[in-house]
Amino acid sequence: MFKQVSAITGINLKSIPERWASSLVIVIGLAGVVAVFTALLAMATGFESTLKASGRPDMALVMRGGSDTELNSGLDRDSTDLIEQGPGIRSGSDGKPLASAEMMVIAELVRKDDIKNGANITLRGVEPAAFALRPQLKIVAGRNFTRGLRELIVGRGVLRQFQGAELGKVMRMRGSDWTVVGVFESGDAYDSELWADLNVTRTTFGRNGSSSVLAALDGADGLDKLKRALAADPRLTVDVVTQQDYFSGQTKQFRRTIGVLSGVVTTIMALGAIFAALNSMYAAVAARSKEIATLRAIGFGGLPVLVSVMIEALLLALIGGLLGAVIAYVLFNNLSVSTLGQNFTQLVFSFKVTPELVVRGLFISVVIGMLGGLLPAIRAARLPVVEALRAP
């Protein structure tokens, strides 16, 4: 049987150049399916990885009770002072609690690809400890802002996607001029932000408190200690989560939306690819009906014929899947884009075409090839020998 399958498969594959047009339909159709599927999930993967990289399990984020995001949270100064002195917070090199009260407000910049409309950007006012809490954040151009002055440092992602954020530029916000004095890079969601001194941000935007407090936890039980202490204080109504859990929660809605979208689009395109494969393979079987009948007449079995047709369909599907994966990788891998995040501000991230996504795309192409080749293969195996030989 193996020899028969090999012989028939060899004949089928050698005849593909004669049927290049119909074979190309299968390859291109499946390449499109895999490319679109991989690109959509690469967007979700890039978004998720950017936010995941921003969160650490040994950091606590404290927000007003019931707040889903920092933008919706508000803490007065007395509350932030109490939080920063809470148990379970690690001390810094200066002996003070390693915590930073931070305020998030919305600024507006013009995108480089849309000069007519502005887009919301996060401006984060921070205390000096914010940099010690985020060791991955490095100033890559210029210098850090000076406390007490209206100076900004901008994330690398903002610089890539928006106008007016270049080093030395002056931004107009709330009737005041802010000078860009530095560019930083962190490799996570903070690359999509502008940073400034907390007190200057408070004064400019008419705020007295902050949005949240980020604190380094002291040991494995630091989070529990801090939660219990803050929950027991009647002056506070706050929620305490790890920074990792906070950013992980920000991805849920986006992942769900992209998952549904990729499922719908892939299903629609897959149905089209299956019908294209069916049509092409039926045409291939019909064109070789006498050849198949001759092989059957000289002793070749029906099962080897079926297997050989399936092998041809799977091979074409695999080629299409590989082509689609290459297209997705070349066009989309590390493509930098921005979209609205949970805080209704722009989040800059890059598409990530991972090996796992490529494998999933190839699996889909193989399944489509199997479905598209099965019925024509069965027809080829059941083809009546006498009628096929008599056909003109």
N, C-alpha and C positions, 0 to 999 in steps of 0.2 A: 504493500500500500504506500509505503514511504517513497519508493522509487516512482510509483505512478504519480503521486502528488508532486514530486520534484520535476518530473518530466512535463506534466501539464502546466505547472507554474512557470517553468522556464519558457514554454511556448507562449503563454499569456504575456509574460513580461517583455519578451522580445517583440511582441506585436503592439506594445504601447505606443512607440513612435508613429505607427500607422494610424493610431486613434488619439493623437496628442490633444486634439481640440476637446473631445469629451473627457479625457483624463484631466486636462487642465481645469475644467469646470469643477471637478471634485477638489483638486488641490487649492485653487483660489478660494472656493467657498469655505473650506475648512480653515484656511489661513486667515480669512476675515473673522470667522467665529472665534478662533483662538486669540487673535490679536486684540479684538474688542474685549473679550472676557479677561485677558491678562491685564490690559490697560486699566480697566475699571477696578479690578482688585489691587493693582499696583498703586492706584490712587489711595484706596482705603488703607493699604499697608503702609504707605508713606506717611499718611496723616496719623495713623495709630502709632507708628514708631517714633514720630516726632514728639507726640505728647507723652508716650511712655518714657522716652529719654529724659523728660523734664522732671519726672517724679522719683523720689527716693523713699524707701521704707523707713529710714532713720530720721526723717524730717516730719514734723507735725505742722499742719495748716489749721489755724483757728479762725473761724468766721462767725458772724452773727447767726444765732439759731435759726434754722429753716432756710438758710441761703444755699442755693445750688451752685452759684458762681461767685467769684470775688467781686465782680461788678455789681452784683445785687446785695453785697454785704456792706455793713457799716458798723464801725466800732469807735466809741469816743476815746479820748486820750486816757481817761481814768481806767477804762477797760483794758486798753492795750498795756498800760503800766502794770496792772494786776496780772495780766496774762504772762507778760515777760518775766515776772518774778515767781511764776508757778513752779511747783516741784516737777521733776522729770525732765527739766531742760538742762542741757549740757552747758558748762561754762566755757568761755573762750580763753584765749591766751592772756587776756587782760583781767581775768577773774570775773568778768561780768557775764550774765546769761547770753548765750549765743542765739539771739532772736532779733528779728527785724519786723517792725511795724511797716506795712506797705499800703499805699493807696493806688488804686487803679482808676484812671479816668480815660475818657475817649477823646482822642485828637483826630484830625482829618488830614490826609495826604492824597495827592493825585497819583493814580496808577500810571506806570509808564505805557501801558497798552490801552489806556482810556483817559485821554487828557481832558475830556469834558466833565467827567464826574469824579467827585471825591470819594474816598473810602475810609471807613473807621479804622483807626490804629490805636493800640493800647499804649498809653503813657503810664509808666509805673514810677511812683515816687517811693524811694527806698531809703533806709537807714544804712550806715556804714557796714553793719554786720551782714547785709544782703550779699556782699561779695564773698565773704568767708563761708556763707551758707551754700554758695554755688561755685565751688572751686573750678568747675568746668568752664566758667565764663572768663574769657580773656579779652583784654583790649588789644585789637590787632592793628589799629591805626589811631593816631592822635593820642589823646590822654583821657583820664577820667574827669568827670565834672567836678567843679569846686563847690563845696558846700556853701550854701547861702547865695549862690549866683544862679541866674537863669541860664543854665547850661545843660546840654543834653548829650548822651551817648546813644547811638542807634545800633540796632541789631543788624547783622549782615543780611538777613532776609529782607528787612525793610529797604536796605540800600539796593538790593537787586530788583525789587518789584515797584518801588515808588520814587517819584520825583521829589526834589527839594530836600533830600535827606543826606546829601553829600557833606563831607567834612568841610567845615567853615561856613556852611549855609546858615541863614537866619530864618527860623520858622516863626510865624505869627500865630499865637494861641492866646485866647482870652484877652485880647488887647495888649499883649506883651510880646516882646521879641525874645526868642530863645536861640542860642547859638549852638550849633552842632560842633562839639570839640573832640569827639572820639567815636570809633566804631568798635563794637565788640562781637564776639562769636562764641556761641555756647553749644551749637549742634542740636538744639532742641527748640521748644516753643518760645523761649525767651528771645530767640533771634528775630521774632516778629514784633518786638516791642521797642519803645523809646524809654530810656531811664533818666531820672533826674533826682535831685535832692528832695526828700520827703517834705521838709518844712517849706521849701520854696513852692513845691507843688500845692501844698495845702493853702498857702497864702494866695497864690495866683488863681486857684479854682474855687476859693471861698469855702474850703472844707476845714473842719476842726479835728477830725479823727483820722481813721484809716479804714481800709477795706478788709485787711486781714493781718494776721501775725504768723510769720514763718519761723519755726524754732527747731533747733537741733535736739534730738532726743538723747537722754542720758541712759544708755543701756537698753536691754530688751524690754524691761518693764516701764520704760520712760513714758510711753504713750498712755498706759493705764493709770499711772500716777497723775499725769497731767489731766486726763479726762475726769478722774474722780475729784481732784482738787477744784477744778473749774466748775464742775457740776454742783459741788457742795457750796459754792460761793453764791449767796443770794443776790449779789450785785451784778452777776453775769448771766447772760443767756446766750450760750455759744455752742457751736458744734466743733468737735476736734476730730480730724481725720489725718491719715498719713498723706504726705504729698503725692505718693505713688497712687493711692486710691483715688485721690481727687482728680488727677489727670487721666486715670483710667476711665473714670466715670464720664469725662468729657467726650470720649470717643464712641460711646454706646450708640447714640442717635445717628451719628455719621456712618458708623459701620452698618447699622441696620438699614439705613437708606441705600447705601451703596450695594449692600447684599441683595436687597430686593431689586434694585435697578439692574445689576449685573445678571441676576437670575432671569428677569423678564427679557432683557435684550438678548442674552445668550440662548434662551429657549426659542425665541422667534427666529433668530439667525440659524440655530441648529436645525429647526424644522425645514427651513429652506435648503440647508446643506444636505439634509437627509434625502429630500425629494430630488435634488440635483444628483446625488450619488445613485439613487435608485434609477433615475432616467439614464444616466451614463452607463451604469453597469448592465441594465436591461439592453441598451443599444449594443454594448460590447458582446453580450451573450448572443443576441440576434445576429450580429455580423459574423460570429464564429460558430453558428449553429451546425453547419456542415462539418466543420473541423472537429467540433465536440462529438458529433454523431459518428464520425469516422473513428475517433479514438475509442468510443464506446463499442463500436462494431468489432474492433480488433482486440477487445478484452479489457479495456480500462473500465473500472467500476464507477458508479455514480457518486460514491462518497469522496473519492479523490478529486473528481470534477468540482464538487461543492467546496471542498477545502481549498482548492487552487483559486477559485473565484473569490473566496473570502480573503485569501492571502493578498491577492491583487488589490482588493478594496481597502484592506487594512494598511497596505504599503502606501497607497496613494493618500490615505487619511493621515498617516504618520508624517509623510513629506509635507502635506498641507499644514499639519500642526507645528512641525519644526519651523516652517517658513513663517507662520503666524507668530511664533515665539520670538524669532529673530527680529521681525518687524516691530513687535512690541518693545523689545529690548533696545533696539537702535533708536526708535522714535520717542520712547517715554521714560526709559530708565534715567533717574536723576534729573528729570525735567522739573524745574522749579516753578511752582504756581502758588497762588494764594486763594483762600476761600474763607467764608465767614465761619468763625468758631463759635463755641457755646456762649462767649461773652459778646457776641454780635460785633466783633472786631476781626480784622483780617489776620489769618494765620498762614504764614508762609511755610511750605513744606515741599518735599521732592518725591516724585513717584519712585517706588521701589519694586523693580521686577526681580523677585527672588526665585531661587531654584524651585522652591515649593510651588509657586504660582505656575512656573513653566511645566512642571510635572502634572499639575492639575489640568492645565490646558491641553497637554498631550493626551491625558486620559480621556478628556471630553472628545477630542478628535478621533481617538480609537473607538470609543463607543458609537459615535456617529457613523464611522466607517463600517462597523459591524452591522448597525441597523440598516444602513444604506446598501450593504452588499448581501445581506442574508437572503432576501426574497429572490433577487436575480440568481444567486448561487443555487437555491433550491430549484428554480426553474431550469437552470442548466443541468442539474443532476437528474431531473425528471424528463428531460427532453426526449420525446419518442425518436428512436434511432431511424426507423424506416421513413417517417414523415420528414425528418430533417434532411435525410439524404435525397429525397425526392423534390425538396423545395428548390425553386429556380435560383 
